[in-house]
Amino acid sequence: MIALIDMDLVCYRTAAGAENDPVEIAISRMEELFYRILNIVKATEYKAFLSSNTSFRKKLYPEYKANRTSPKPAHLLALQEYSQKELKAEIAFEGLEADDMLAMHQNKETIICSLDKDMLQVEGEHFQWAIQGGTLAKRWEKPDTFITQTKLGGLRHFYTQCLTGDSNDNIKGVAGIGKTKAPKMLEFCEIEQEMFDVVREAYGNDDEFLMNASCLWLLRGITDKYENRFKEMINGSNWN
């Protein structure tokens, strides 16, 4: 099994948890998490990815991730540099994010290792490592989780996000449609065309739908873009 590791998240979560520690401690914790992931998924090989410094999504939608105004963790850059030098993490192609690289490399012999829910639009095996948070009085934990995603399930996840938007990335969905209503709207859709038609009608604005969907869609190849899929769906749609 080849592990595809979201190094953005490994570095960020480690740095955030080691804010007041020496950088050597942060590096040690990152390596511990990194090798724990490899061990749990029984990886024989791995590919780890970091996002590039630019994003094509920002060009499509200038407000993309504009809500992320908090200072970055102190050791984040040091962990990213260490992961490239010592753990062989690769920088994504210019304009792409680590998520895109994970989606591009996913196949029957790989497992995506990430905490990002966006990745669940990608068919195949997924692993989400254990995390915890909250105060001592209200401590919460989420255990290690393995998920097998189907092609249809991945598309349903994507079109559900088109309806709800993604607050983490500052992407707006359809007004009045939240996480409870959206899945119900797509519940009986059996093919992508049906999902597309439901979401398109809910938007009532092709430009807005295309912009949001293009930001949410994870690329499956270097020349991939949701706009091509959008055009194909319109040609097969009876929506007016």
N, C-alpha and C positions, 0 to 999 in steps of 0.2 A: 504494500500500500504506500502510495506517495502522498505525503502530507503537504497541503497548500496552506501556508501560514500567513495570516493577516498580521504582518509585523507592525503596522501602524498601531493596532490595538495592543499588541504585546508590549511595545515600547511605552505607549501612552499610559496604560493602566499601571504598569510598573513604576513609571516616573511619578504618577499622581500619588501612589501609595508610599513613595520614598522621598517625599518633598523635603523632609527635615533630616534626611540621612546623608552621609557622605556618598559621593558618586560611586565609589567602589561597592558599597552596599547595594545601591540601585542596580548596578551591573550584575552582581551576584544573584539578585532576586529575578532579574530578567532571564538570565541563563537557566535558573531553576525552573521557571515557568515554561520556557521554551522547550527544555528537554523533558519536562513532565508531559507536555502535549505530545511530543514524539513518542514517548513511552506508552501513553494511554491508547493512542490510535494504532500502535504497533507499526510505526512507519519504517519502511526499509530505505526510503529516500525522502527528501523534502525540497520544497521550493518556498522561499520566504520573500514577501514583497512589501515595499514601502511606496507610498504615493509620490508622484512627481511634484515639483513645486508649482505647477500650473494645472488648470483644469478646464477642459473644453466646456464643462457645464457652466462655469462662471461666465463664459462668453454668451451662452444661450440665455442665461438668467443671472444678471448681475447681483441679485440678492441671494444667490446660492451660498449657503453657510454663513451669511452675513450676520446671523444671530450669535455666532461664536466669538464673543468679545472678551471672554475671560483670559487672563495671562496663561501661557502654556506652562506646564510643570518645569521646574528648574533643570532637571536632568534629561529632559526629553531629547534634545539635540545630541547629547553625549551618548545616549542609548541608541539612537538611530545610527550614529557614526560607528559605534562599536558593533552593532548588528551587521552592518555592511562589511566591516573589516574582518570580524572573527566568526560570524555566523553565516556569512555569504548571502546576506539579504540583497535582493535586487531592487533597483529603483524602477518604477513603472515607466513605460514609454511616455515621452513628453505629452502632457495634456491629459494623461490617464491617472486613475487612482488604483491603489492596491486592490480594491474590490473588482475592478475590471480585469486585472491580471489573474486573480483567482478564478473568475468566471471563464476567462479564455482557456485556462489550463485544466479545467474540470473535465474528467472523463470517467470511464468505468474503473480505472485503476487509481483514482485519487480521492482524497477526502478534504474538503474545505474546513479549515480550523479558524473560526472567527466567532465573535460575539455579536456581530452586526446582523440584525434581522433582515437587512436588505439582501443578504446572500441567499436567503431561502427562496428567491425567485429562480435560482439555478438548480437544475435537475442533478440528482446524485446524492452522495454521502456527505454529511455535515457533522462537525463536532463543535460544541460550545463548552468551553472549560468552566469549571466551578468559579463562582464569584460570590462575594458577600458585601454587605454594606449596612448603612443605618447606624443609629446610636446604640450604645450598650443596652439601653432599655428596650429598643425596638430593632434588634438585630435581625437581618434577613439573610438567607442563603439560597443560592441556586446551584444545584449539583451539576456535575459533569453530565452532558446530554448529547446523545447521538440521534441524528435525524436522517431518515432516508426520504428525499424529496422526489416526487414524480414530475414529469414534464408538465402535466396538466396542473398539478398542485403549485408548481413554480409560477406558471402563468396566472393562476388565480391569486397568488400572493402579490404578484406585480400589479395586476389590475385593481386589487383591493387597495394597494398603496396609492394608485392613481386617484382613487376616490377619496381616501382619507388624507392624503398628503403625508409629508414626513417632517415633523416639527424639528427633529435633530438637524436636518439639512435646510430648514427654512423654506420648504416647498409646500405651498398651499394646495389643498385638495378642493373638493366641491363643498361649498357652504352648506352646512346643515347635515352633512353625511359624516358620521364618525365611525369608530371601530366596531360598534354594535350593528349599525345599519348596513355598512358596506358589504360584509360577508353575506348577509341575507340577500342583497341585490344580485349577487353572483352565484348564489347557492345552487341554482338549477342549470347553470350554463355548462354545457358539455364539451364545447370547443372554443378556441380562442376568439373566433369571429363573433360568437354570441357575447362573450365578455366585453370585447371591444365595443360592440354596438350599445350595450348597456351603459358603459362608461362614457362613450361619446355623447349619447343622448343626455346623460346627467350633466355633463359640462355645458353643452349647447354652444360651445365656442371652440372651434378646431385649433385655433392658434394657442390658446391657453392649454388645452389638452395635450397638444404636441410638445409644447415647451416643458410641461411638468413630466410627461412620460419620458421625454428624451433625457431629462436629468435623473430620473429614477431607474431607467433601464441600464443594466450592467452589460457592457460590450462582450460579445462572444468571439470577437475577432478584431484585428486591427482596423479593418475597413467597415466594421459593423456600425450601424447607427439606427436608432429607433425610427427615424423618419422614413426609412425604406419600408419597414414593417407597417408603419402607419398608412403609407400609400397603398400597400397591398390589401390592407384591411378595408380601406375606403372603397376600393374597386370591387370588393366582395360583399359590401354592405348594402342593405336595403333602406338604411336610415336616410331620411330627407330633412 
